[in-house]
């Protein structure tokens, strides 16, 4: 993972992934909002 020096790669469990994707599907909530909530890039949710 390219990033700041000393930053460790984060791993998301299957349950966490399902939760994030489910939150992104809720009407009125943008993918960007969910991504910011979890400090991740929005393109990870679209994968």
Residue pairs with C-beta under 8 A, 6 or more apart in sequence:
1 7
1 9
10 40
12 20
20 34
20 38
20 40
20 45
21 45
23 29
23 34
23 37
24 31
24 34
24 45
31 42
31 45
31 46
32 42
34 42
34 45
35 41
35 42
35 44
35 45
